[in-house]
Amino acid sequence: MKIVIIGAGIAGLGAAYYLSKSNHNVMVLEASGNVGGRSCTITRRGSGIAIDVGTQFFHSNYHHARHLLSETGLLDSLSVVHGYTRIYDERASSGYYNFNKNIPWYGPEGLFGNLKIGQFLLRHLHLLRRYPFSLTSPSMADCLPGMSDKLHPSVVNGIVRPLSLIGALAEPDAMNISLHHLMRLVRIILTTRFYKLQGGVDRLHRTLAKRLPVILDAPVSSLAQTRTAWEIRTRSSDRVFTADHVILATPAKDAASLMPSDFHEEKSFLESIKAPPFVLPTFFLDRPMCPGTWSYLFHQKQRGLISYLTDVSQLTAGLADKAIIQPWICYPNSTHLVDRTDSEITERCLDELDGYFPGFSSWVIDASITRHASAVPFHPVGHEQRAIEFLKKMAGKSLSVCGDYLSGGYLEASLWSAKYVSQQFD
């Protein structure tokens, strides 16, 4: 069967890889000049070392991703992320405390608060047992909010807000996070090991692309279904591609714009997915920050924009002598930066970081701004049920869809959907 896949992120490349192994004739069309989608890297001047400025980690429960890493010979290039997260909290005597997720004790919450956190996790322990990226059956927790006035403040401070900021890049109430997705984040963040891939996460994408027929700079303008095939037109040339089957492996909003009008219910679902644009600054410093600390969380709602920092130098071999700081500006604060210039974004961030680390702006020797058209897709209350219904409506058609927005917003979620689509051809 001749299959055209639109999008060369991990969902599109994964689907192409799985289908080519089953001897299908596949072709991948990518609108940009690079593969990888939200997984991308920049290179530190003079070092040649790739630095992730999109997707950051693999996790120990990434079964599909680890299988691909093994098949492409990259598994041995993974390294475990070690170190603390420094959580800023005015209740701590020094204004912050170091958190080790392997020994999850939330210092300022005290014994009673930690017991409340433990009770919350035990109450929902059954939700942690399932593979978090599949859509095999709906969870009752999908119908419940993850953020509620009834929650004990320690649960909000220790679980709900930090996991929403770190794992979904949004305040929990702003995204209307479901209890199901909150517990998915518990499973992904608190119960797994994090891994970095030498050369950047997109090294997997680039390795897969070398084995597949990928056409870059080929933005698709329209799809049209004839009696016998699909016709795919691109904006960059007059060439028309034909296929027996088309797979949309783009962000949801792009898939919605390409989907023919007679798929009105499916199109409506895709249009309902919210994945705000995201801006990620990277600051190269002339000195180290805090050895052994790889991330910083500004735990309480504060007056500034920045919610979270990562120190890339603590994650990448050969960089520990000088810090590389990435501030993460989460939704809805992120909306204030999207239309700003790079210099304005840099100035806003440096002003704020000087407040936490006096003199920070004088330590910066270089800066870079990376812009993503969409960040982590939201998973609000009821999303899982709607996604399951969407997949049912798409079943048996000659047009398929895969992407991270269906079941988690993570690289592994993309690969689960790619595997799900490829199995429909068996």
MIGUTOR-645410 format. One record per residue (C-alpha): residue in three letters; x, y, z; residue number from 1. Coordinates in nm, 2 decimals, decimal comma, always signed. Layout:
! MIGUTOR-645410
<res ala&x X&y Y&z Z&n NUM> .
...
! end
This chain:
! MIGUTOR-645410
<res met&x +0,00&y +0,00&z +0,00&n 1> .
<res lys&x +0,12&y +0,35&z -0,08&n 2> .
<res ile&x +0,11&y +0,57&z +0,22&n 3> .
<res val&x +0,20&y +0,94&z +0,25&n 4> .
<res ile&x +0,27&y +1,07&z +0,60&n 5> .
<res ile&x +0,25&y +1,44&z +0,66&n 6> .
<res gly&x +0,48&y +1,56&z +0,94&n 7> .
<res ala&x +0,83&y +1,44&z +1,03&n 8> .
<res gly&x +0,81&y +1,47&z +1,41&n 9> .
<res ile&x +0,85&y +1,15&z +1,61&n 10> .
<res ala&x +0,48&y +1,05&z +1,54&n 11> .
<res gly&x +0,53&y +1,07&z +1,16&n 12> .
<res leu&x +0,88&y +0,91&z +1,16&n 13> .
<res gly&x +0,76&y +0,64&z +1,40&n 14> .
<res ala&x +0,46&y +0,56&z +1,18&n 15> .
<res ala&x +0,68&y +0,55&z +0,87&n 16> .
<res tyr&x +0,93&y +0,33&z +1,04&n 17> .
<res tyr&x +0,67&y +0,08&z +1,16&n 18> .
<res leu&x +0,49&y +0,07&z +0,83&n 19> .
<res ser&x +0,81&y +0,03&z +0,62&n 20> .
<res lys&x +0,90&y -0,27&z +0,83&n 21> .
<res ser&x +0,57&y -0,42&z +0,72&n 22> .
<res asn&x +0,68&y -0,36&z +0,36&n 23> .
<res his&x +0,44&y -0,07&z +0,29&n 24> .
<res asn&x +0,55&y +0,20&z +0,04&n 25> .
<res val&x +0,58&y +0,51&z +0,26&n 26> .
<res met&x +0,68&y +0,87&z +0,20&n 27> .
<res val&x +0,71&y +1,15&z +0,46&n 28> .
<res leu&x +0,64&y +1,51&z +0,37&n 29> .
<res glu&x +0,78&y +1,77&z +0,62&n 30> .
<res ala&x +0,69&y +2,14&z +0,59&n 31> .
<res ser&x +1,01&y +2,27&z +0,75&n 32> .
<res gly&x +1,37&y +2,22&z +0,67&n 33> .
<res asn&x +1,44&y +1,98&z +0,96&n 34> .
<res val&x +1,29&y +1,67&z +1,11&n 35> .
<res gly&x +1,20&y +1,64&z +1,48&n 36> .
<res gly&x +0,91&y +1,87&z +1,54&n 37> .
<res arg&x +0,92&y +1,99&z +1,90&n 38> .
<res ser&x +1,24&y +1,80&z +1,95&n 39> .
<res cys&x +1,53&y +2,02&z +1,84&n 40> .
<res thr&x +1,87&y +2,13&z +1,94&n 41> .
<res ile&x +2,11&y +2,43&z +1,92&n 42> .
<res thr&x +2,49&y +2,42&z +1,94&n 43> .
<res arg&x +2,68&y +2,62&z +2,19&n 44> .
<res arg&x +2,93&y +2,84&z +2,01&n 45> .
<res gly&x +3,28&y +2,70&z +2,01&n 46> .
<res ser&x +3,18&y +2,37&z +2,17&n 47> .
<res gly&x +3,00&y +2,17&z +1,91&n 48> .
<res ile&x +2,78&y +2,02&z +2,18&n 49> .
<res ala&x +2,41&y +1,99&z +2,10&n 50> .
<res ile&x +2,17&y +2,14&z +2,36&n 51> .
<res asp&x +1,81&y +2,04&z +2,37&n 52> .
<res val&x +1,57&y +2,34&z +2,33&n 53> .
<res gly&x +1,25&y +2,14&z +2,29&n 54> .
<res thr&x +1,18&y +1,79&z +2,41&n 55> .
<res gln&x +1,43&y +1,72&z +2,69&n 56> .
<res phe&x +1,42&y +1,37&z +2,82&n 57> .
<res phe&x +1,34&y +1,00&z +2,77&n 58> .
<res his&x +1,18&y +0,83&z +3,07&n 59> .
<res ser&x +1,23&y +0,47&z +3,19&n 60> .
<res asn&x +0,86&y +0,38&z +3,11&n 61> .
<res tyr&x +0,91&y +0,49&z +2,74&n 62> .
<res his&x +0,87&y +0,13&z +2,61&n 63> .
<res his&x +0,82&y +0,22&z +2,24&n 64> .
<res ala&x +1,10&y +0,48&z +2,25&n 65> .
<res arg&x +1,35&y +0,25&z +2,41&n 66> .
<res his&x +1,27&y -0,01&z +2,15&n 67> .
<res leu&x +1,34&y +0,24&z +1,87&n 68> .
<res leu&x +1,66&y +0,35&z +2,04&n 69> .
<res ser&x +1,77&y -0,01&z +2,06&n 70> .
<res glu&x +1,69&y -0,08&z +1,69&n 71> .
<res thr&x +1,87&y +0,23&z +1,58&n 72> .
<res gly&x +2,18&y +0,16&z +1,80&n 73> .
<res leu&x +2,13&y +0,46&z +2,03&n 74> .
<res leu&x +2,03&y +0,29&z +2,35&n 75> .
<res asp&x +2,38&y +0,29&z +2,49&n 76> .
<res ser&x +2,39&y +0,67&z +2,43&n 77> .
<res leu&x +2,14&y +0,73&z +2,71&n 78> .
<res ser&x +2,26&y +0,86&z +3,05&n 79> .
<res val&x +2,06&y +0,89&z +3,37&n 80> .
<res val&x +1,99&y +1,24&z +3,50&n 81> .
<res his&x +2,11&y +1,28&z +3,86&n 82> .
<res gly&x +2,08&y +1,57&z +4,10&n 83> .
<res tyr&x +1,84&y +1,78&z +4,30&n 84> .
<res thr&x +1,56&y +2,02&z +4,22&n 85> .
<res arg&x +1,58&y +2,34&z +4,42&n 86> .
<res ile&x +1,23&y +2,45&z +4,52&n 87> .
<res tyr&x +1,19&y +2,81&z +4,62&n 88> .
<res asp&x +0,94&y +2,84&z +4,90&n 89> .
<res glu&x +0,92&y +3,13&z +5,15&n 90> .
<res arg&x +0,83&y +2,88&z +5,43&n 91> .
<res ala&x +1,17&y +2,72&z +5,41&n 92> .
<res ser&x +1,43&y +2,88&z +5,65&n 93> .
<res ser&x +1,67&y +2,96&z +5,36&n 94> .
<res gly&x +1,39&y +3,05&z +5,12&n 95> .
<res tyr&x +1,43&y +2,72&z +4,93&n 96> .
<res tyr&x +1,49&y +2,35&z +4,98&n 97> .
<res asn&x +1,64&y +2,07&z +4,78&n 98> .
<res phe&x +1,40&y +1,80&z +4,66&n 99> .
<res asn&x +1,50&y +1,45&z +4,56&n 100> .
<res lys&x +1,22&y +1,27&z +4,38&n 101> .
<res asn&x +1,37&y +0,94&z +4,48&n 102> .
<res ile&x +1,31&y +1,03&z +4,84&n 103> .
<res pro&x +1,00&y +1,25&z +4,80&n 104> .
<res trp&x +0,99&y +1,46&z +5,12&n 105> .
<res tyr&x +0,84&y +1,81&z +5,08&n 106> .
<res gly&x +1,01&y +1,99&z +5,37&n 107> .
<res pro&x +0,79&y +2,30&z +5,43&n 108> .
<res glu&x +0,48&y +2,09&z +5,43&n 109> .
<res gly&x +0,58&y +1,92&z +5,75&n 110> .
<res leu&x +0,48&y +1,58&z +5,87&n 111> .
<res phe&x +0,11&y +1,64&z +5,85&n 112> .
<res gly&x +0,13&y +1,79&z +5,49&n 113> .
<res asn&x +0,35&y +1,50&z +5,37&n 114> .
<res leu&x +0,09&y +1,25&z +5,52&n 115> .
<res lys&x -0,18&y +1,43&z +5,32&n 116> .
<res ile&x +0,03&y +1,40&z +5,00&n 117> .
<res gly&x +0,08&y +1,03&z +5,07&n 118> .
<res gln&x -0,29&y +0,97&z +5,13&n 119> .
<res phe&x -0,37&y +1,14&z +4,81&n 120> .
<res leu&x -0,13&y +0,92&z +4,61&n 121> .
<res leu&x -0,25&y +0,60&z +4,79&n 122> .
<res arg&x -0,61&y +0,69&z +4,71&n 123> .
<res his&x -0,53&y +0,70&z +4,34&n 124> .
<res leu&x -0,27&y +0,43&z +4,34&n 125> .
<res his&x -0,48&y +0,22&z +4,09&n 126> .
<res leu&x -0,43&y +0,49&z +3,83&n 127> .
<res leu&x -0,06&y +0,45&z +3,84&n 128> .
<res arg&x -0,07&y +0,08&z +3,74&n 129> .
<res arg&x -0,18&y +0,12&z +3,38&n 130> .
<res tyr&x +0,05&y +0,21&z +3,09&n 131> .
<res pro&x +0,00&y +0,59&z +3,09&n 132> .
<res phe&x +0,01&y +0,66&z +2,71&n 133> .
<res ser&x -0,26&y +0,43&z +2,57&n 134> .
<res leu&x -0,62&y +0,49&z +2,50&n 135> .
<res thr&x -0,75&y +0,14&z +2,54&n 136> .
<res ser&x -1,03&y +0,22&z +2,78&n 137> .
<res pro&x -1,15&y +0,54&z +2,95&n 138> .
<res ser&x -1,06&y +0,61&z +3,30&n 139> .
<res met&x -1,32&y +0,74&z +3,55&n 140> .
<res ala&x -1,06&y +0,99&z +3,66&n 141> .
<res asp&x -1,08&y +1,15&z +3,32&n 142> .
<res cys&x -1,42&y +1,29&z +3,43&n 143> .
<res leu&x -1,28&y +1,45&z +3,74&n 144> .
<res pro&x -1,08&y +1,77&z +3,79&n 145> .
<res gly&x -0,72&y +1,74&z +3,90&n 146> .
<res met&x -0,74&y +2,08&z +4,06&n 147> .
<res ser&x -1,01&y +2,14&z +4,32&n 148> .
<res asp&x -1,08&y +2,37&z +4,62&n 149> .
<res lys&x -1,14&y +2,06&z +4,82&n 150> .
<res leu&x -0,77&y +1,95&z +4,79&n 151> .
<res his&x -0,55&y +2,00&z +5,09&n 152> .
<res pro&x -0,30&y +2,29&z +5,03&n 153> .
<res ser&x -0,01&y +2,05&z +5,07&n 154> .
<res val&x -0,14&y +1,83&z +4,78&n 155> .
<res val&x -0,17&y +2,14&z +4,56&n 156> .
<res asn&x +0,18&y +2,27&z +4,66&n 157> .
<res gly&x +0,35&y +1,93&z +4,65&n 158> .
<res ile&x +0,18&y +1,75&z +4,36&n 159> .
<res val&x -0,08&y +1,94&z +4,15&n 160> .
<res arg&x +0,09&y +2,27&z +4,07&n 161> .
<res pro&x +0,46&y +2,16&z +4,03&n 162> .
<res leu&x +0,37&y +1,86&z +3,81&n 163> .
<res ser&x +0,14&y +2,07&z +3,60&n 164> .
<res leu&x +0,41&y +2,33&z +3,55&n 165> .
<res ile&x +0,69&y +2,08&z +3,49&n 166> .
<res gly&x +0,49&y +1,82&z +3,29&n 167> .
<res ala&x +0,23&y +2,03&z +3,11&n 168> .
<res leu&x +0,39&y +2,38&z +3,10&n 169> .
<res ala&x +0,07&y +2,53&z +3,24&n 170> .
<res glu&x -0,09&y +2,63&z +3,57&n 171> .
<res pro&x -0,34&y +2,35&z +3,66&n 172> .
<res asp&x -0,65&y +2,57&z +3,68&n 173> .
<res ala&x -0,56&y +2,74&z +3,35&n 174> .
<res met&x -0,56&y +2,41&z +3,16&n 175> .
<res asn&x -0,85&y +2,25&z +3,36&n 176> .
<res ile&x -0,63&y +1,95&z +3,41&n 177> .
<res ser&x -0,81&y +1,62&z +3,46&n 178> .
<res leu&x -0,73&y +1,39&z +3,76&n 179> .
<res his&x -0,64&y +1,12&z +3,50&n 180> .
<res his&x -0,38&y +1,34&z +3,34&n 181> .
<res leu&x -0,25&y +1,46&z +3,68&n 182> .
<res met&x -0,19&y +1,10&z +3,78&n 183> .
<res arg&x -0,03&y +1,03&z +3,44&n 184> .
<res leu&x +0,22&y +1,31&z +3,53&n 185> .
<res val&x +0,28&y +1,15&z +3,87&n 186> .
<res arg&x +0,36&y +0,82&z +3,68&n 187> .
<res ile&x +0,59&y +0,99&z +3,43&n 188> .
<res ile&x +0,77&y +1,24&z +3,65&n 189> .
<res leu&x +0,78&y +1,10&z +4,01&n 190> .
<res thr&x +0,80&y +0,72&z +3,94&n 191> .
<res thr&x +1,05&y +0,71&z +3,65&n 192> .
<res arg&x +1,42&y +0,77&z +3,58&n 193> .
<res phe&x +1,50&y +1,06&z +3,34&n 194> .
<res tyr&x +1,75&y +1,00&z +3,06&n 195> .
<res lys&x +1,94&y +1,23&z +2,83&n 196> .
<res leu&x +2,05&y +1,13&z +2,49&n 197> .
<res gln&x +2,40&y +1,22&z +2,39&n 198> .
<res gly&x +2,37&y +1,45&z +2,09&n 199> .
<res gly&x +2,02&y +1,56&z +2,18&n 200> .
<res val&x +1,68&y +1,40&z +2,18&n 201> .
<res asp&x +1,64&y +1,48&z +1,81&n 202> .
<res arg&x +1,93&y +1,25&z +1,73&n 203> .
<res leu&x +1,67&y +0,97&z +1,73&n 204> .
<res his&x +1,46&y +1,16&z +1,48&n 205> .
<res arg&x +1,76&y +1,23&z +1,25&n 206> .
<res thr&x +1,87&y +0,86&z +1,27&n 207> .
<res leu&x +1,52&y +0,74&z +1,17&n 208> .
<res ala&x +1,50&y +0,99&z +0,89&n 209> .
<res lys&x +1,82&y +0,85&z +0,73&n 210> .
<res arg&x +1,64&y +0,52&z +0,69&n 211> .
<res leu&x +1,32&y +0,66&z +0,55&n 212> .
<res pro&x +1,21&y +0,86&z +0,24&n 213> .
<res val&x +1,16&y +1,21&z +0,38&n 214> .
<res ile&x +1,10&y +1,52&z +0,17&n 215> .
<res leu&x +1,18&y +1,84&z +0,35&n 216> .
<res asp&x +1,05&y +2,19&z +0,28&n 217> .
<res ala&x +0,73&y +2,04&z +0,15&n 218> .
<res pro&x +0,44&y +2,21&z +0,32&n 219> .
<res val&x +0,11&y +2,05&z +0,23&n 220> .
<res ser&x -0,16&y +2,29&z +0,12&n 221> .
<res ser&x -0,45&y +2,06&z +0,05&n 222> .
<res leu&x -0,58&y +1,70&z +0,05&n 223> .
<res ala&x -0,84&y +1,58&z -0,20&n 224> .
<res gln&x -0,99&y +1,23&z -0,22&n 225> .
<res thr&x -1,07&y +1,09&z -0,56&n 226> .
<res arg&x -1,24&y +0,76&z -0,63&n 227> .
<res thr&x -0,92&y +0,57&z -0,62&n 228> .
<res ala&x -0,66&y +0,77&z -0,43&n 229> .
<res trp&x -0,57&y +1,07&z -0,23&n 230> .
<res glu&x -0,41&y +1,37&z -0,39&n 231> .
<res ile&x -0,17&y +1,57&z -0,18&n 232> .
<res arg&x -0,06&y +1,92&z -0,30&n 233> .
<res thr&x +0,23&y +2,12&z -0,16&n 234> .
<res arg&x +0,27&y +2,49&z -0,15&n 235> .
<res ser&x +0,64&y +2,48&z -0,24&n 236> .
<res ser&x +0,59&y +2,32&z -0,59&n 237> .
<res asp&x +0,33&y +2,22&z -0,84&n 238> .
<res arg&x +0,40&y +1,85&z -0,77&n 239> .
<res val&x +0,10&y +1,64&z -0,67&n 240> .
<res phe&x +0,16&y +1,33&z -0,46&n 241> .
<res thr&x -0,09&y +1,04&z -0,47&n 242> .
<res ala&x -0,15&y +0,78&z -0,20&n 243> .
<res asp&x -0,39&y +0,50&z -0,11&n 244> .
<res his&x -0,37&y +0,62&z +0,25&n 245> .
<res val&x -0,27&y +0,95&z +0,42&n 246> .
<res ile&x -0,15&y +0,99&z +0,78&n 247> .
<res leu&x -0,17&y +1,33&z +0,94&n 248> .
<res ala&x +0,12&y +1,34&z +1,19&n 249> .
<res thr&x +0,12&y +1,72&z +1,25&n 250> .
<res pro&x +0,01&y +1,93&z +1,55&n 251> .
<res ala&x -0,36&y +1,91&z +1,60&n 252> .
<res lys&x -0,44&y +2,26&z +1,46&n 253> .
<res asp&x -0,25&y +2,18&z +1,14&n 254> .
<res ala&x -0,42&y +1,84&z +1,11&n 255> .
<res ala&x -0,76&y +2,01&z +1,15&n 256> .
<res ser&x -0,68&y +2,26&z +0,87&n 257> .
<res leu&x -0,59&y +1,98&z +0,63&n 258> .
<res met&x -0,87&y +1,75&z +0,71&n 259> .
<res pro&x -1,15&y +1,75&z +0,44&n 260> .
<res ser&x -1,47&y +1,92&z +0,54&n 261> .
<res asp&x -1,68&y +1,60&z +0,53&n 262> .
<res phe&x -1,48&y +1,49&z +0,84&n 263> .
<res his&x -1,66&y +1,76&z +1,03&n 264> .
<res glu&x -1,68&y +1,58&z +1,37&n 265> .
<res glu&x -1,32&y +1,47&z +1,36&n 266> .
<res lys&x -1,22&y +1,81&z +1,25&n 267> .
<res ser&x -1,41&y +1,97&z +1,54&n 268> .
<res phe&x -1,22&y +1,75&z +1,79&n 269> .
<res leu&x -0,88&y +1,85&z +1,65&n 270> .
<res glu&x -0,98&y +2,21&z +1,66&n 271> .
<res ser&x -1,07&y +2,18&z +2,03&n 272> .
<res ile&x -0,71&y +2,08&z +2,12&n 273> .
<res lys&x -0,53&y +2,36&z +2,29&n 274> .
<res ala&x -0,15&y +2,37&z +2,27&n 275> .
<res pro&x -0,03&y +2,73&z +2,32&n 276> .
<res pro&x +0,29&y +2,86&z +2,16&n 277> .
<res phe&x +0,60&y +2,85&z +2,37&n 278> .
<res val&x +0,92&y +3,06&z +2,40&n 279> .
<res leu&x +1,23&y +2,90&z +2,55&n 280> .
<res pro&x +1,53&y +3,13&z +2,63&n 281> .
<res thr&x +1,88&y +2,98&z +2,68&n 282> .
<res phe&x +2,14&y +3,17&z +2,87&n 283> .
<res phe&x +2,51&y +3,07&z +2,86&n 284> .
<res leu&x +2,70&y +3,17&z +3,17&n 285> .
<res asp&x +3,06&y +3,23&z +3,25&n 286> .
<res arg&x +3,05&y +3,02&z +3,56&n 287> .
<res pro&x +2,87&y +2,73&z +3,72&n 288> .
<res met&x +2,55&y +2,77&z +3,92&n 289> .
<res cys&x +2,49&y +2,51&z +4,19&n 290> .
<res pro&x +2,67&y +2,18&z +4,13&n 291> .
<res gly&x +2,44&y +1,89&z +4,18&n 292> .
<res thr&x +2,13&y +2,09&z +4,11&n 293> .
<res trp&x +1,98&y +2,05&z +3,77&n 294> .
<res ser&x +1,65&y +2,23&z +3,80&n 295> .
<res tyr&x +1,49&y +2,51&z +4,00&n 296> .
<res leu&x +1,11&y +2,54&z +4,07&n 297> .
<res phe&x +0,96&y +2,87&z +4,19&n 298> .
<res his&x +0,70&y +2,69&z +4,39&n 299> .
<res gln&x +0,46&y +2,96&z +4,50&n 300> .
<res lys&x +0,27&y +3,18&z +4,27&n 301> .
<res gln&x +0,49&y +3,48&z +4,24&n 302> .
<res arg&x +0,49&y +3,82&z +4,06&n 303> .
<res gly&x +0,72&y +3,71&z +3,78&n 304> .
<res leu&x +0,69&y +3,51&z +3,46&n 305> .
<res ile&x +0,93&y +3,22&z +3,52&n 306> .
<res ser&x +0,80&y +2,91&z +3,68&n 307> .
<res tyr&x +1,09&y +2,67&z +3,63&n 308> .
<res leu&x +1,46&y +2,66&z +3,53&n 309> .
<res thr&x +1,68&y +2,38&z +3,40&n 310> .
<res asp&x +2,06&y +2,39&z +3,41&n 311> .
<res val&x +2,16&y +2,21&z +3,09&n 312> .
<res ser&x +2,53&y +2,20&z +3,20&n 313> .
<res gln&x +2,43&y +1,95&z +3,48&n 314> .
<res leu&x +2,27&y +1,72&z +3,22&n 315> .
<res thr&x +2,53&y +1,71&z +2,94&n 316> .
<res ala&x +2,88&y +1,57&z +2,96&n 317> .
<res gly&x +3,16&y +1,83&z +2,92&n 318> .
<res leu&x +2,95&y +2,13&z +3,02&n 319> .
<res ala&x +2,95&y +2,12&z +3,40&n 320> .
<res asp&x +3,22&y +2,40&z +3,43&n 321> .
<res lys&x +2,98&y +2,67&z +3,30&n 322> .
<res ala&x +2,60&y +2,68&z +3,35&n 323> .
<res ile&x +2,35&y +2,69&z +3,07&n 324> .
<res ile&x +2,02&y +2,81&z +3,21&n 325> .
<res gln&x +1,68&y +2,76&z +3,04&n 326> .
<res pro&x +1,38&y +2,95&z +3,20&n 327> .
<res trp&x +1,05&y +2,79&z +3,14&n 328> .
<res ile&x +0,76&y +3,04&z +3,11&n 329> .
<res cys&x +0,44&y +2,84&z +3,15&n 330> .
<res tyr&x +0,09&y +2,92&z +3,04&n 331> .
<res pro&x -0,08&y +3,16&z +3,09&n 332> .
<res asn&x +0,23&y +3,37&z +3,16&n 333> .
<res ser&x +0,37&y +3,25&z +2,83&n 334> .
<res thr&x +0,11&y +3,45&z +2,64&n 335> .
<res his&x +0,28&y +3,77&z +2,74&n 336> .
<res leu&x +0,60&y +3,68&z +2,55&n 337> .
<res val&x +0,48&y +3,53&z +2,22&n 338> .
<res asp&x +0,47&y +3,86&z +2,04&n 339> .
<res arg&x +0,77&y +4,01&z +2,20&n 340> .
<res thr&x +1,11&y +4,05&z +2,03&n 341> .
<res asp&x +1,40&y +3,83&z +2,13&n 342> .
<res ser&x +1,57&y +4,12&z +2,30&n 343> .
<res glu&x +1,26&y +4,21&z +2,49&n 344> .
<res ile&x +1,22&y +3,85&z +2,61&n 345> .
<res thr&x +1,58&y +3,84&z +2,71&n 346> .
<res glu&x +1,55&y +4,16&z +2,91&n 347> .
<res arg&x +1,24&y +4,05&z +3,09&n 348> .
<res cys&x +1,39&y +3,72&z +3,19&n 349> .
<res leu&x +1,72&y +3,87&z +3,31&n 350> .
<res asp&x +1,55&y +4,13&z +3,52&n 351> .
<res glu&x +1,35&y +3,85&z +3,69&n 352> .
<res leu&x +1,65&y +3,61&z +3,73&n 353> .
<res asp&x +1,86&y +3,89&z +3,89&n 354> .
<res gly&x +1,60&y +3,89&z +4,17&n 355> .
<res tyr&x +1,66&y +3,53&z +4,24&n 356> .
<res phe&x +2,04&y +3,52&z +4,17&n 357> .
<res pro&x +2,19&y +3,87&z +4,23&n 358> .
<res gly&x +2,42&y +3,95&z +3,94&n 359> .
<res phe&x +2,29&y +3,69&z +3,71&n 360> .
<res ser&x +2,27&y +3,92&z +3,41&n 361> .
<res ser&x +2,64&y +4,00&z +3,44&n 362> .
<res trp&x +2,72&y +3,63&z +3,42&n 363> .
<res val&x +2,56&y +3,59&z +3,08&n 364> .
<res ile&x +2,80&y +3,56&z +2,79&n 365> .
<res asp&x +2,55&y +3,46&z +2,52&n 366> .
<res ala&x +2,18&y +3,40&z +2,48&n 367> .
<res ser&x +1,94&y +3,24&z +2,24&n 368> .
<res ile&x +1,56&y +3,23&z +2,20&n 369> .
<res thr&x +1,38&y +2,93&z +2,06&n 370> .
<res arg&x +1,02&y +2,97&z +1,95&n 371> .
<res his&x +0,78&y +2,67&z +1,93&n 372> .
<res ala&x +0,45&y +2,72&z +1,75&n 373> .
<res ser&x +0,28&y +2,49&z +2,00&n 374> .
<res ala&x +0,39&y +2,35&z +2,34&n 375> .
<res val&x +0,26&y +2,06&z +2,54&n 376> .
<res pro&x -0,11&y +2,00&z +2,44&n 377> .
<res phe&x -0,36&y +2,04&z +2,73&n 378> .
<res his&x -0,55&y +1,73&z +2,86&n 379> .
<res pro&x -0,85&y +1,88&z +3,03&n 380> .
<res val&x -1,14&y +1,70&z +3,20&n 381> .
<res gly&x -1,30&y +1,46&z +2,95&n 382> .
<res his&x -1,02&y +1,47&z +2,70&n 383> .
<res glu&x -0,95&y +1,09&z +2,71&n 384> .
<res gln&x -1,31&y +1,00&z +2,64&n 385> .
<res arg&x -1,32&y +1,24&z +2,35&n 386> .
<res ala&x -0,99&y +1,11&z +2,21&n 387> .
<res ile&x -1,12&y +0,75&z +2,22&n 388> .
<res glu&x -1,44&y +0,85&z +2,04&n 389> .
<res phe&x -1,23&y +1,03&z +1,78&n 390> .
<res leu&x -1,02&y +0,72&z +1,71&n 391> .
<res lys&x -1,33&y +0,52&z +1,67&n 392> .
<res lys&x -1,47&y +0,76&z +1,41&n 393> .
<res met&x -1,14&y +0,74&z +1,22&n 394> .
<res ala&x -1,12&y +0,36&z +1,22&n 395> .
<res gly&x -1,15&y +0,20&z +0,88&n 396> .
<res lys&x -1,10&y +0,52&z +0,69&n 397> .
<res ser&x -0,82&y +0,59&z +0,44&n 398> .
<res leu&x -0,71&y +0,89&z +0,64&n 399> .
<res ser&x -0,55&y +0,85&z +0,98&n 400> .
<res val&x -0,42&y +1,08&z +1,25&n 401> .
<res cys&x -0,14&y +1,03&z +1,51&n 402> .
<res gly&x +0,02&y +1,27&z +1,76&n 403> .
<res asp&x +0,11&y +1,33&z +2,12&n 404> .
<res tyr&x -0,21&y +1,53&z +2,18&n 405> .
<res leu&x -0,42&y +1,21&z +2,19&n 406> .
<res ser&x -0,27&y +1,05&z +2,51&n 407> .
<res gly&x -0,03&y +1,25&z +2,71&n 408> .
<res gly&x +0,16&y +1,52&z +2,52&n 409> .
<res tyr&x +0,49&y +1,33&z +2,54&n 410> .
<res leu&x +0,73&y +1,16&z +2,29&n 411> .
<res glu&x +0,61&y +0,82&z +2,40&n 412> .
<res ala&x +0,25&y +0,93&z +2,35&n 413> .
<res ser&x +0,34&y +1,01&z +1,99&n 414> .
<res leu&x +0,50&y +0,67&z +1,94&n 415> .
<res trp&x +0,20&y +0,49&z +2,10&n 416> .
<res ser&x -0,03&y +0,66&z +1,85&n 417> .
<res ala&x +0,21&y +0,58&z +1,56&n 418> .
<res lys&x +0,21&y +0,22&z +1,66&n 419> .
<res tyr&x -0,17&y +0,22&z +1,70&n 420> .
<res val&x -0,21&y +0,36&z +1,34&n 421> .
<res ser&x +0,04&y +0,12&z +1,19&n 422> .
<res gln&x -0,14&y -0,18&z +1,35&n 423> .
<res gln&x -0,46&y -0,08&z +1,16&n 424> .
<res phe&x -0,28&y -0,20&z +0,85&n 425> .
<res asp&x -0,21&y -0,55&z +0,98&n 426> .
! end
